[in-house]
Amino acid sequence: MRFGLDEQQEMIVSTVRSFVENEIYPHEALVEKTGEVPAEIAQEIKRKVIDLGFYASNFPESVGGPGLSHLEFALVERELGRGSMALTHFFGRPQNILMACKGDQVERYLMPAVRGDRMDALAMTEPDAGSDVRGMKCTATRDGGDWVLNGSKHFISGADHADFFIVFVATGLDETPRGPKKRITCFLVDRGTPGFEVARGYNSVSHRGYKNCILYFDNCRLSDAQVLGEVDSGFEVMNEWLYATRITVAAMAVGRARRVFDHALHFAAEREQFGQPIARFQGVSFQVADMITEIDAADYLTLAAAWRLDQDLPANREIASAKLYASEMLARVTDATLQIHGGMGLMDELPIERFWRDARVERIWDGTSEIQRHIISRELFRPLGA
């Protein structure tokens, strides 16, 4: 493994960072104040990303994507992590699970998503089924030649802008020695389908403007043509295509931490107390030293996990470790930065309190810290038969 970036990778970092600084930062205060991304700003961001050639950068050239490696895509996400998630959403990274599309699904869902003509949203979480995916109560049953969906999903990010949804529901039950086990199937559901409603979600203190929604299915009829993958094989589709989403969270956490760190570093160098910069006090300078050490560690851990995917090496534990450490590192860095800023850190005249609030959710979504620890320990003990 090389520890430095090659010329192309340096170009990716420079291009995306410049885009975030020039096209994202200027709109952040407005989004934070209103909780909305104006449609004209969203479309302008999307258009510029398409012109730049970075839209759907997580997709291969075979379907019209840029064809970045896992490592290169992690670099993209790292730089996007510096900006408001509500705005960087329109940088456009469709769910790569759409690579499972077959037949007419390719032209109906996959290709429009890659081109930026249609936006998608992933729907798994339910009020009683978060980490326990098989605990979902949303079901699809056969009725003639159709499937009939009933139930709800919540915490669905990006649903307010989505044209179609990638929805996982229970489609049967198997009796096993460990008790009943639900079979899961993935469906592609268009906005506006009869019996399907997208409703406003909850008000979150993290990532204002990046909204979550609630999906309701009331006798929503779908055809077999809208099954993604095979019937009852939702977990296989999920495991094949959604494994790297945790790298995205880790990479974005690193990018955000680096932006936060810059605020702490410059403030400590400029703020004076007792006749000297507070950077000269060990209580501050040691915190700064710890922060950059943790950020660098999370960065290398994340890029190493992405590199393993590019080498076709097992990476489940490494991805979980990256997500766990980077998200918890971000919490420590934002908290320390707020502490260094003192009372002003909590005032909305500065972005510090926003960074602090936004950091909290990273330890929850895409698998809680507890789930990551479970994955890591399971991978370590399983070969030993424990």
N, C-alpha and C positions, 0 to 999 in steps of 0.2 A: 504494500500500500504506500502510495506517495502522500506526503504530508503537505505538499504545496499544490497550488492550483495551476493548471496549464493556461495557455493564452486564451483559449476559448472560454474556459471557466471564469477567468478574470474578467473577460468581456461580459459574461452573463451577470456577474455580480455588479459590475460598474453600471451596466445598462438598467438593470432592475432597480438598483439603489437610486440612480438619478431619476428614474420615473417616479418612484415613491416620493422623493423629496420635492419634485417639481409638480407632480400631478395629484398627489394624495395629501401631503401636508397642508397645502393652502385651504383645503375644504374641511379639515378636521374640526375646527372650532364650530363651524356651522352645524355639522352633523351632531356634535356633542351637545350643542345648545337646543336643537330642534328634535333630535332623535330620528331624523329622516335624511335620506339621501335623495335630493332632487333628481327627477327622472332625466333631466337634461345633462346633469353632471355624470350620472351613471352611464348614460349612452356615450358620452364623450370619452370617458375612461375606457369603455369597451372598444370603441372605434380606434383609439390611439394604440391600444394593446394589439389589436388585430393588425393595424398598419405596421407595428413594430415586429410582428411575427412571433409574438410570445403567447398568443391566446391558445388555450388548451395545451399548455407546455408539458403536461403530463401524459400526452398521447403520442404514439409512434407516427413516423412519417407515412406508414402504410395507409393511415386513415386521414392524413392531412395535418397531423400535428407536427411540432418542431422536432420530435424524436430525441428529446433529452434523456440522458441516463438518469438513474435514480439519484445519483450523487448531484448531478447538475440541477435536477428538479428540487432537491433539498436546498441548494443554494438559492434558487428562485424564491422558495418559501421563506427562507431565512431573511432575505431582504424585504419581502412583503410583510414580514412580522413587525417591521419597524413602523408600519402605517396602520391607520384605522381599519379594522376588519370590515366595517360596514362599507368602506370605499374599495378596499382591495378585493372584495368579493367580485367586483366587476372586471378584475384582471382576468377572470375566467379560467377556472380549473374544474371542468366537469368531472363527475365521479368516474374513475377509470373502470368501474364495474360495467360501464356501458360497452366495454370491449367484448362482453359476453353476448352482445346482440347478434342475432342471426336472421337471415332472410330479409323480409320487409322491414324488420326492426332497424336494420342498418341505415336505411334512407329515412325512416320515420323518426328515429331517436338519436342514433350515434352520430351520423354525419352532421345534422343540424346543430347538435351540441358542440361538436368540434369547430364548426364554422362560426359559432356564436349566434346562430339564428334562433336557437331555443335554449333555455336554461333549465337545469334539472335540480332536484332536491332529493336527498336520501331520507327515508322514513323507516326507522326501526323502533325507536323509543316509545314506550307507553307509560301511563301513570303508574302501573304496577309491574312494568317490565323495563328496567333500565339496564343494569349490568347483567341481569338474568334474562337474556334474549328469549330463551325458550319459555319464559313465563308469559309471553305475550298472549293477549286475549282477543286481539283482532283476528278474525277468521275469514276464510274463503271456502265456500262449499259449492259443490256441483249442483247445477239446476239445468237440466237439459244439456245443451252444448256449451253453456256459459259457466262462469264462476261468479258467485255473488259474495261481495265483500261486506262485512259488518264489523263495526268497532271504531276505535280512534287511535290516533298517534299524537304525541305532543313533543315539545322541544325541537320542532323541525326547523332547522336553520335554513335560511334562504328561500323558504316556501313562499314568501310574499312576492318574490320575483320569478318563481319557477313556472315553466310552461308545462312540465310533466314531472312525475314523481316516481322514484324507485322505492317500492313499498314491499316490506317483508311481512308476511302474515302466516298464521298457522293454517295448515290444510289437512291435518289428520293427526292421528295419535297412535303410537306404537307402545305395546306393553313390553317392558324390559325387566331384567332381574332387579334393576334399581327403581322400578316404578314406571308410570306412564311417561312417555317422551314425545313431545310434539314434533310433527314434521313441518318444516318451514318451506314456503315457496315465495319467490320474488316476482312481483308484477310491475309493469310499466303502466302508469295511470295518468291520463291527460287531464289537465285542468279543464273544468267545465263538463266532465263526464257526469251524467245524471246520477244522483245519489252520492256524489262526492262534494264535500264542502271544505274550503280552506278558511279557517277562522283566526282572528287575532289571538296571539299567545299571551304570555305573561310579561310583565315589565321587569327587566333584568338590570342589575346595577353594573354588569359587565358588558362591554362592547355596545354602547348605545348606537342605535341605527341599524345594527345587525340583529334583525328580529328573529324570534322563534314563533312558530305558529302551531295551531292545533288542527289536525285533519280528522274529519268525520266521514265515516262510510256507512250509508244507510241503504242496504240492498243495492249496492253499486255493482252493476253487471259488467263483466269483462270477458273477452274471448280468450281462447288458447293462444292467439297471436300476441297477447300481451304478457305472457309468461316469459320472464328472463331466465334463461337456463332451462333446466328441466323441472317438472313438477316434483315437489317434495325434496328438491335438492338445493334449497336456498342457502344452506350452510356451506355447501361446496362452492357455490358461486361467491359467497361472502368471503370465505377463506382464501379463495384464489385471487380475488381482486381488491379486497379492502384491507389487506394486511399492512399496507404502507401508510394508511391515514395517520397512524400514531407518529410516524416520522415527520409528517406535516406539522403536527402540534409541537413536536420537539424543536423542529427547525424554526418555526415562527416564534417560539418562546425564546430561543437564542437571539434572534433578530431584535425582538422587543427589549430583551435584557441589555443588548448593546446600546440601543438608543437611550434607555433609562440610565445606563452607566455613564454615558457622555454628560448627561445633566448633573449627575453626582460629582463627576470628576471636575468639571468646570466650575461648579458652584463652590466646591471645597477649595479650589485654587483662588477664587475671587472673594469669597466671603471672609470678612475679618472680624475677629473677636479678640479682646484683650491685646489689641495692637498688632495682630499678625493673622495670616490666612489660617483658617481652621484646618487646612491640609497638614499643618505642622504639628497638630495634636495627634498623638497615637490613637486616641479614641476614634478619630475620623480616618486617618491614613491607613490604619490596619483594616478597617472595614472596607475601604476602597481596594486594598490588596486582596482581601478575601473575595470580593465581588468579581474582580477580573479573573482570578484563578478559577472560580466556579463557572464563569461564563465560558472560558476557554475549554474547560473540561467537558462541559455540556456540548459545546460546538464539535469537538473531536469525537465524542461519543456518538453524536447524531450522524455525522458524516461517515464514521466508520460503519454504522449500521446500514446506511444507504449504499456504501461501497460493497458490503457483503452481498446485498441484493444484486448488484451489477455483476458480481463474480459467481452468481448462482450458488451461494453458500447459505446454509441455514442461518436465519437472522431473527427468529421470533423473540428469543431472549434479549438479543442486543437492541432490537426495536423497543421492546418494553422497558429496558433499562434507560434508553435515551428519552423516552416519553416521561418516565417517572422522574428522572434526575433533572431534565431541563425544565419541566413544569414547576417542580419544587424549588429549583434554583431561581426561577423568575420571581417566585413569591418572596424569597429572601432578598433578592436584589432590589425589588421595588420597595419592600419594607425598609431596607437600610437606606435607600435613596430618600425616602420620605423623612426618615429620622434625621438624616444629614441636613435636610432643608428646614427642619424644625416646624414650627406652626404654619409657615407659609406652604409647606408641602401639602397640607390639607385644604388649602384654598383653591378655588377653581380658576384663579388668575394664572396658575401654573398647571401644566399637564400632569404633574406628578400624581395627584390624587386619582386621575383617570387611569394612569398606568397601574396604580395600586389596585383599583377596583377591577380593571380588566384582567389582571393576573389571576384572580381567584378561580375563575372557571376552568382554567387550563388543567387543574388537578382533578377535574370532574368529567368533562366530556371526552369522547373517544376512549373511554375506559378510565375509571378512577385510579388514583394512586394505589389503592388497595388491590384492584384487579391486576395492575401491572406487577405488583409484588407477588401476587398469586401466580401469574404467568412465569415470572423469573424463577421462583422457587420450584414450581412444577417441572420446568425444563431442567433444573439442576438435579432434582431427586428422582425423576422418572427413570433415567438410565440405571439408577441404583436399586430400582424395584421398590422404592419407598413411596 
